[in-house]
Amino acid sequence: MKPIIYKIFAAIALIAGPVLAKAQAVAPTGKVNGNVINDQNKPVDFATITLLRAKDSTVVKSSLTNEAGHYTIERIVNGTYLIKATVVGYEKMVSAPVSITANSNITVPALQLRSLTKNLSAVNVVATKPLIERKIDRTVMNVENSVLAAGNSAMEILERAPGVTVDKDDNISLKGKQGVTVMIDNKLTYLSAAQLATLLRSTDGNNIQSIEIITNPSAKYDAAGNAGIINIKMKKNRQAGTNGSFAATGGYGHNHKASTSLNLNHKENNVNIFGNYSYNNNKRPQDITLNRTISNGGTNTFFNERTDMLRERSAHNYKAGADWDINKRNTLGIQVSGYNSASDASTFNNTLISPDQITNSAVTTTRNMATDRYNNITANINNRMVFDTLGKELSMDADYSYFWNRQTNNYTNNYFFADGQTLRTQSLLRNSLPTKIDIVTYKADYVNPIGKTMKLEAGLKVSYVGTNNDLRTDSLLNNNWVADAGRTNLYKYTENVNAAYFNFSKSWKKTSVQAGLRAEQTNSKGDSRDIKGVASVNERHYLSWFPSVFVNQELSDNHTLGINYSRRIDRPSYDDLNSFVQILNAYTYQQGNPNLRPQFTNSYELSYTFKKRYNLTLGYSRTTDVMVEVPKQIDAQKVTFITRENLAIQNSYNLNMNLPFTIAKWWSMNNNITGFYLGFKANSPDLQINNGQYAANGNSINTFTVSKTLKFEGTFNYQSALTYGLFHIRRNYGFDAGVSRSFAAKKATLKFSVSDIFNTRQQYLTVRQGNLNFNVFQKNETRVARLTFTYNFGNAKIQSRRHNSASGAEQGRVKGGN
């Protein structure tokens, strides 16, 4: 593994070296400097200085003034230029033309800026980002200052994002489709639904800056995620001096909710040091009702199950790092992050068994005391080198993540006749699942602008994942714990993905085109051994190609059309490939499938934008070997279990509208509506499906600005009934509202919000397929009131320099709890 990595990065160095040497060889030698003062003849610090070509005002370079109001711009090609100075609160100022020749050092007369005192408040209002932004390739939800984000977890905020839905098992869907890839700070995470839920429910929403929704990513992104990518961008302060923020939340629904977070940043000269810590603690009840009918030999047996669970979770999240500007063109960054999460759950299941739905013949109860411990630490080192002012650059990242998780369950099963007499001897069962996971990732991206209208991007990525799950299940027999051979196994999984891509883009006056190709070679091996050491090995090697094309045409100032295509892949999560059994009660369990194959999706999208504000998108995708949850039943044993299997085809059609409105100066509204059709087909000896359904979801976000310091927010979400695989799911909707008040010169904010005010969010689904006949009703705690206090402190000056070095952590498709 290591020799391959060294060869790849050696090749990158050989490519980058001559390019850098060439850039240095042709470096221009002209230089210009000067000062910026205000109308009181005092220095203006941190003003933006822009070097413009005199003939067409094209931007050539930019810089900032220092604390003394002085600026210097070096290495300028011979020619005639203008110097423009801008800063918030002042009118812009442009110098007289300046002629630059080789080796010249020109001092420009001081640029004096006039104050804009009367218009300053208007400038501040324009700078405020809307809650929902629609960009050419993504939708952005700016939650940083949202009332409804305060005190909520990342998962709860995602539930309100445009086009996003979260089901009863915390599976995230985008425009009705599962298979969403989640990134944090531009780093990919291939997480199982359970592990992703653990991470997102442990992430304090106060630390989130924005959420980006990318439905059709380019070849630059990893090919995983047939429904698209959700990128969660965390807050990271880069202002000069020492800055920070503190937030604390208290909430209550059925039980308590509490969280606190602290963000610190210090930037001085060419070094930026940052860090944050958050803690949350909450109790979350969950009620599940499952009604099943099992037919065996012409005789029906009815099961009515009720499960009550109370889970208490606590989590510590931390991150620390530093960025060092080695020089004006080279930035080195390091970062360490991680979390420690603990979850304790008490679950009680009561099952009534009857022959006629009227008279109970037997009763079983199952009590489970479960503990889950999840720990992670991730280290990242990154380097970004800028070769010239045109934007030619090379960035490299190396990441290492280590997970160590442990789950334990203790089951007590009792069996009674309807009159309360003992039907069968009490059974005790326990299991433990310690898991260790190592993830190593290396990545390099190169950007090479070709003139003003063309750009070439290329990159390499190597990732390696190793997992080790040691499941042990014991039954108490004659007062001795004895290993259950059918539920005990050791599972080891390794996966190596080698990827390379290129993107080429070209723009004309009103047309832009981007085309790319990504190749990913996958090598995986799953090794499962039972208690006797008998092995079941599943090994795969395959190379896949992922093209993408984007075309954007501006028809006029008010009308723009776009069309794009991409191909993507979803690999099975590590836990789905492990055949171990997870028990709910004596008659219900979940099991992995080592024979799962990856699914491939071809997506097409046509978009129309009116007045650069209103957006309409029409999309179609076709997925082969689609992976879905499939319930199965063993009639003779009266047992139902859930596994994942590959169906033949999934066809998806969707129509999305994003409609922002300004009703009044004090009332703004953003509406996002998606209509879609999901169709599933399978034709195998044990599973035949040909079903689908038209459905719709939407949300409306309303902001009411009462004054500069007081605002209200209200959000309505709706999901119609839909069919997903074998499951028919009923409609779901909810309403949230909140109020925000800032004070202490806007450094402090108090926010109060209530989620799901009318307590309507719930999940109800049915399955009617072959010998399967059951209904599931699930109600989580969704109505919660929260009060959040935030305070920002430190230096409020504009940051002295900005750069975009990589940060965050790449994590694997890891199994965890929810």
Secondary structure as GFF3:
##gff-version 3
##sequence-region A 1 818
A	DSSP	alpha_helix	2	25	.	.	.	ID=ss1
A	DSSP	beta_strand	30	38	.	.	.	ID=ss2
A	DSSP	beta_strand	48	53	.	.	.	ID=ss3
A	DSSP	beta_strand	59	64	.	.	.	ID=ss4
A	DSSP	beta_strand	70	76	.	.	.	ID=ss5
A	DSSP	beta_strand	79	86	.	.	.	ID=ss6
A	DSSP	beta_strand	93	94	.	.	.	ID=ss7
A	DSSP	beta_strand	98	100	.	.	.	ID=ss8
A	DSSP	beta_strand	105	107	.	.	.	ID=ss9
A	DSSP	beta_strand	111	113	.	.	.	ID=ss10
A	DSSP	three_ten_helix	117	119	.	.	.	ID=ss11
A	DSSP	alpha_helix	120	127	.	.	.	ID=ss12
A	DSSP	beta_strand	132	134	.	.	.	ID=ss13
A	DSSP	beta_strand	139	141	.	.	.	ID=ss14
A	DSSP	alpha_helix	154	158	.	.	.	ID=ss15
A	DSSP	beta_strand	164	166	.	.	.	ID=ss16
A	DSSP	beta_strand	172	174	.	.	.	ID=ss17
A	DSSP	beta_strand	180	184	.	.	.	ID=ss18
A	DSSP	beta_strand	187	189	.	.	.	ID=ss19
A	DSSP	alpha_helix	193	201	.	.	.	ID=ss20
A	DSSP	three_ten_helix	205	207	.	.	.	ID=ss21
A	DSSP	beta_strand	208	214	.	.	.	ID=ss22
A	DSSP	beta_strand	228	234	.	.	.	ID=ss23
A	DSSP	beta_strand	241	252	.	.	.	ID=ss24
A	DSSP	beta_strand	256	268	.	.	.	ID=ss25
A	DSSP	beta_strand	271	296	.	.	.	ID=ss26
A	DSSP	beta_strand	299	327	.	.	.	ID=ss27
A	DSSP	beta_strand	330	354	.	.	.	ID=ss28
A	DSSP	beta_strand	362	386	.	.	.	ID=ss29
A	DSSP	beta_strand	393	417	.	.	.	ID=ss30
A	DSSP	beta_strand	422	450	.	.	.	ID=ss31
A	DSSP	beta_strand	454	477	.	.	.	ID=ss32
A	DSSP	beta_strand	480	483	.	.	.	ID=ss33
A	DSSP	three_ten_helix	485	487	.	.	.	ID=ss34
A	DSSP	beta_strand	489	507	.	.	.	ID=ss35
A	DSSP	beta_strand	511	530	.	.	.	ID=ss36
A	DSSP	beta_strand	535	554	.	.	.	ID=ss37
A	DSSP	beta_strand	559	570	.	.	.	ID=ss38
A	DSSP	alpha_helix	574	577	.	.	.	ID=ss39
A	DSSP	beta_strand	581	585	.	.	.	ID=ss40
A	DSSP	beta_strand	588	591	.	.	.	ID=ss41
A	DSSP	beta_strand	599	610	.	.	.	ID=ss42
A	DSSP	beta_strand	614	634	.	.	.	ID=ss43
A	DSSP	three_ten_helix	635	637	.	.	.	ID=ss44
A	DSSP	beta_strand	639	664	.	.	.	ID=ss45
A	DSSP	beta_strand	667	684	.	.	.	ID=ss46
A	DSSP	beta_strand	687	705	.	.	.	ID=ss47
A	DSSP	beta_strand	710	719	.	.	.	ID=ss48
A	DSSP	beta_strand	722	724	.	.	.	ID=ss49
A	DSSP	beta_strand	727	729	.	.	.	ID=ss50
A	DSSP	beta_strand	732	743	.	.	.	ID=ss51
A	DSSP	beta_strand	748	755	.	.	.	ID=ss52
A	DSSP	beta_strand	763	769	.	.	.	ID=ss53
A	DSSP	beta_strand	772	780	.	.	.	ID=ss54
A	DSSP	beta_strand	784	794	.	.	.	ID=ss55
###
